[in-house]
Amino acid sequence: MKKLSLLIPAAVLAACLAFGAACGGTTEFVANDATDVMPDDFGIAVKKDDAEMKAAVDAVINAWKADGTLDKYFDYYTALADDSFTPEVPQGLKLSWDLSANTETLDMYTESGFAPYEYIHSSGYSVSDGSAQDSAYSVAGVDVAIACQVAENLKCKLVIHDVAFDSIISHLDNTEGKAIAAAGYSITEERLAQVDFSVPYAQSIISIVGDKEKNYTKLADLDGLKIGVQEGTSGDEIASNAKSSKGYSYTDKNGQDVTVKLTSSKTDVVTYKTYAAALAALQAGKIDVIFMDKVPAQLLIKNI
């Protein structure tokens, strides 16, 4: 197993609304928060009733939250994902884990199109081809850093498997040894029926990526539109529920029950395996918007 070496210089990038460059000659894309969608907590998934692995992941997250390290990782990997400049490494931030001498294996299942949580980058950790062999690319990000520290604490090698997002939980369930699923996962009731989650380490705010001139700011604004989502994500679930007869329902901060329904027969939720594919469809005019998490949305459109 290859040594993880993340030694590229980095600087803190403020998380602000990213404005897309002009695409298709005239369209400028922006990512606006969906104000009628409640935020979800993100967690690392472990196999059901795997108390040992949950405790190991919780220990890393809790320690990094308490001393500010987690915020530094988010700043660093957000900066690293921005191709417009080369960031500096924050003082004291650990970016290298040598796990090569360990004998047991920790398998990490992810999908690499979700910066700053996990994304393809030359400074990252090599991805397994399925037989614990190094392949031609590597993945970096906040989730990778958490996984590396967990592996080090458990005295394990780390094997990263880059798979389709909607297949991650099934891969996790079918792994006999130590395993986690880290892919910017929202903690939902449906997923809790299948896996257990670590303590939350981030919050998911859903954004609408679309034409700046249209200024979509609510899920309700998307009635009658073609909505691009990544298959199996929270954006997919929320948009699909809103389109269904039951609607998307939640309890707001004032304790009021809210239901959003997309009732137009023209409303279409279009699924893609990756956000890159959804972006290509948006630029080509095949869909009207992409419905996805905020920070990855900002990074998705920042360099186009």
SVG drawing of the C-alpha trace seen along z (x, -y; Angstrom):
<svg xmlns="http://www.w3.org/2000/svg" viewBox="-50 -38 56 49">
<polyline fill="none" stroke="black" stroke-width="0.4" points="0.0,0.0 1.3,-3.4 2.2,-6.0 -0.2,-8.9 1.6,-12.1 -0.3,-15.4 2.4,-17.9 1.1,-20.6 1.2,-24.1 -2.2,-25.5 -4.1,-28.7 -7.5,-29.0 -10.2,-29.5 -13.3,-31.4 -16.5,-29.5 -18.5,-32.0 -21.0,-31.7 -19.2,-30.7 -20.2,-32.3 -19.6,-30.2 -17.8,-31.6 -19.7,-32.2 -20.6,-28.9 -22.2,-28.2 -21.1,-31.7 -23.8,-33.5 -25.0,-31.6 -23.5,-32.4 -24.2,-29.7 -24.6,-30.3 -25.3,-28.1 -28.1,-29.5 -29.2,-27.9 -32.7,-26.3 -34.3,-28.2 -37.3,-25.8 -35.1,-22.7 -33.9,-21.8 -30.1,-21.1 -29.0,-17.5 -26.1,-16.3 -23.2,-14.4 -21.7,-11.3 -19.3,-8.4 -21.3,-5.2 -20.2,-1.9 -21.7,1.5 -24.8,2.0 -23.9,2.7 -20.2,2.3 -19.6,0.5 -15.8,0.7 -15.6,-1.0 -18.1,-3.7 -16.1,-4.4 -12.9,-4.6 -14.4,-7.1 -16.2,-9.1 -12.9,-9.5 -11.2,-11.1 -14.1,-13.4 -14.6,-14.5 -10.9,-15.2 -10.7,-17.2 -13.9,-19.2 -12.7,-20.0 -9.3,-21.4 -10.3,-23.1 -8.4,-20.6 -11.6,-19.6 -12.2,-23.2 -8.6,-23.4 -9.1,-20.3 -12.2,-21.7 -10.5,-25.0 -7.4,-23.2 -9.2,-20.7 -11.6,-23.3 -8.6,-25.4 -6.9,-22.5 -9.9,-21.7 -9.8,-25.2 -7.6,-25.0 -7.1,-28.7 -4.3,-28.9 -1.9,-26.8 -2.8,-27.0 -0.4,-26.9 -0.4,-24.2 -1.9,-25.4 0.7,-25.1 0.6,-21.9 -2.0,-20.2 -1.1,-16.5 -1.1,-15.6 0.9,-12.4 0.1,-9.0 2.5,-6.1 0.3,-3.0 2.5,-0.7 3.8,1.4 0.4,2.3 -1.0,5.7 -4.8,5.5 -6.9,3.6 -9.5,0.9 -11.7,0.6 -13.1,-2.8 -16.0,-3.0 -16.5,-6.4 -17.4,-8.2 -14.8,-10.7 -16.8,-13.5 -17.7,-15.4 -15.1,-18.0 -14.0,-18.9 -15.0,-15.6 -13.4,-13.4 -12.1,-14.2 -9.5,-13.1 -6.2,-14.8 -2.6,-13.9 -1.7,-14.5 -4.2,-12.0 -4.3,-8.3 -4.1,-5.7 -7.4,-4.0 -7.6,-0.2 -8.5,1.5 -10.5,4.0 -7.6,6.3 -5.7,4.0 -3.4,2.9 -2.5,-0.7 -4.1,-2.1 -3.5,-5.2 -5.2,-7.9 -5.7,-9.0 -8.3,-10.6 -7.9,-13.5 -10.4,-15.2 -11.7,-15.6 -13.2,-12.1 -9.9,-10.7 -8.1,-12.4 -10.5,-11.1 -10.2,-7.6 -6.4,-7.8 -6.3,-8.8 -8.8,-6.1 -6.6,-3.5 -3.5,-4.8 -5.2,-4.5 -6.4,-1.0 -3.0,0.0 -4.5,0.8 -3.6,0.2 -6.2,-1.9 -7.7,-0.7 -10.0,-3.2 -12.6,-1.9 -14.1,-4.5 -17.5,-3.2 -20.9,-4.4 -22.6,-6.5 -25.8,-4.4 -23.8,-1.2 -21.6,-2.3 -23.8,-0.9 -24.1,2.5 -20.3,2.6 -20.0,1.7 -22.5,4.4 -20.7,7.1 -17.2,6.4 -16.2,9.0 -13.4,7.0 -13.1,3.5 -14.9,1.0 -16.4,-2.5 -18.4,-4.4 -17.3,-8.1 -18.9,-10.0 -20.5,-13.2 -23.3,-11.1 -26.4,-12.7 -27.8,-10.9 -31.3,-10.0 -33.9,-7.6 -33.7,-5.5 -30.0,-5.0 -30.1,-4.4 -32.2,-1.4 -29.2,0.0 -26.1,-1.3 -24.9,-3.1 -23.4,-6.6 -20.6,-8.4 -21.3,-11.6 -22.0,-14.4 -19.0,-16.2 -20.6,-18.6 -23.9,-19.9 -25.5,-19.5 -27.2,-22.6 -28.8,-21.9 -28.2,-24.4 -29.6,-25.0 -27.1,-25.4 -28.7,-27.3 -28.7,-30.3 -27.9,-33.4 -30.6,-35.3 -33.3,-32.9 -32.3,-33.3 -33.8,-30.0 -33.8,-30.1 -36.4,-27.6 -37.2,-24.0 -40.7,-25.2 -39.2,-27.4 -38.3,-24.3 -41.8,-23.2 -42.1,-22.4 -38.3,-22.2 -35.8,-19.4 -33.9,-18.9 -30.5,-17.1 -29.4,-15.1 -26.8,-12.5 -28.5,-9.1 -29.0,-8.1 -28.1,-11.4 -30.2,-13.6 -30.9,-15.9 -32.3,-13.0 -34.5,-11.9 -35.8,-15.4 -36.6,-16.3 -38.2,-12.9 -40.3,-13.1 -41.4,-16.7 -42.5,-15.4 -44.4,-12.5 -47.9,-12.7 -46.6,-12.8 -44.3,-15.7 -41.1,-16.7 -42.0,-17.3 -40.1,-18.6 -40.5,-20.5 -39.0,-24.0 -37.1,-25.7 -40.3,-27.1 -41.9,-23.7 -44.2,-24.1 -44.8,-21.2 -43.9,-22.2 -44.6,-20.2 -43.2,-21.2 -44.8,-19.7 -43.8,-19.9 -47.2,-19.4 -46.5,-20.3 -46.6,-17.4 -43.5,-18.9 -41.3,-18.5 -38.7,-15.9 -36.0,-14.6 -33.1,-13.4 -30.5,-11.2 -26.8,-11.0 -24.0,-8.8 -21.7,-11.8 -22.1,-15.6 -19.7,-16.1 -22.2,-14.4 -25.0,-16.6 -22.9,-19.7 -22.3,-18.7 -26.0,-18.2 -26.7,-21.6 -24.2,-23.3 -25.7,-21.6 -29.2,-22.8 -30.6,-19.2 -31.6,-20.1 -32.5,-23.4 -30.7,-23.1 -28.6,-20.8 -29.9,-20.1 -27.0,-19.3 -25.0,-20.1 -23.7,-23.6 -19.9,-23.5 -19.5,-20.8 -21.8,-22.9 -19.6,-26.0 -16.5,-24.1 -18.3,-22.4 -19.0,-25.7 -16.1,-27.8 -13.6,-26.8 -15.9,-26.4"/>
</svg>
